[in-house]
Amino acid sequence: MSEGGFNYPNQPNLMDEDVARSLQADKEHQIRNGGGSSLGSQIITLFIAAGILALIVLALNYL
């Protein structure tokens, strides 16, 4: 019986963690959309810029 009592409180905890994670993700999305200067968006723009530069270099090499 103690096992059943142990597993039951853990399930709502997992649900609460999922809710907390989704709330945190929502906050991060709001911060990203509002500021646009967060680390994630900076990394994404860096990758985009590097990809464009690589395409330009490849195009120049073929000309």
N, C-alpha and C positions, 0 to 999 in steps of 0.2 A: 504493500500500500504506500510505503514511503516513496517508491519510485514514481508512482502515478502523481503523488503530491509534488514531486520534484519537477517532473516534465511539464506540468500544467502552468506553473508561474513563468517558465522559460518562454513559452510560446507568445504570450502578450509582450514580453520583453523584446523578442525578435520583431514583432509588429511595430513596437514603439521605435526601435532602431531604424527600421525601414522608413517610417514616417519622418523621423528626424533627418535621415539621409536625404529624402526627397525635399524636405523643407530647406536643408542646407544647399542642395543643388539649385533650388529655385532662387535662393538668395544670391548664389554665385552668378546665375544667369542674369539676374536683375543688375548686379554690379557690372558684369561684362557689357550688357547692353547699354547701361547708363554711362559708364566711364569710357570704356573702350581702350583703356590704357593698362588693363590687367596683364599679368604675365602670360596667361593663356592666349589672349588675342595677339600679344606681341610675338609669341612664338609662331602662331599661325601666319602672321604677316611676314615674318622672317622666311618661313618656308615658301610662301608664295613668291616673295621677291627673289629668293634663290632659284626657284623653278623658272621664273621669267628670265633671269640672267643666264641660266643654263641654256634655255631655248635660243636666246639671242646669240650666245657664243657658238652653239651648234649651227645656227643659220649662217653666221659669218664664215664659219669654217667651210660650209658647202658652197659658198658663193665664189 
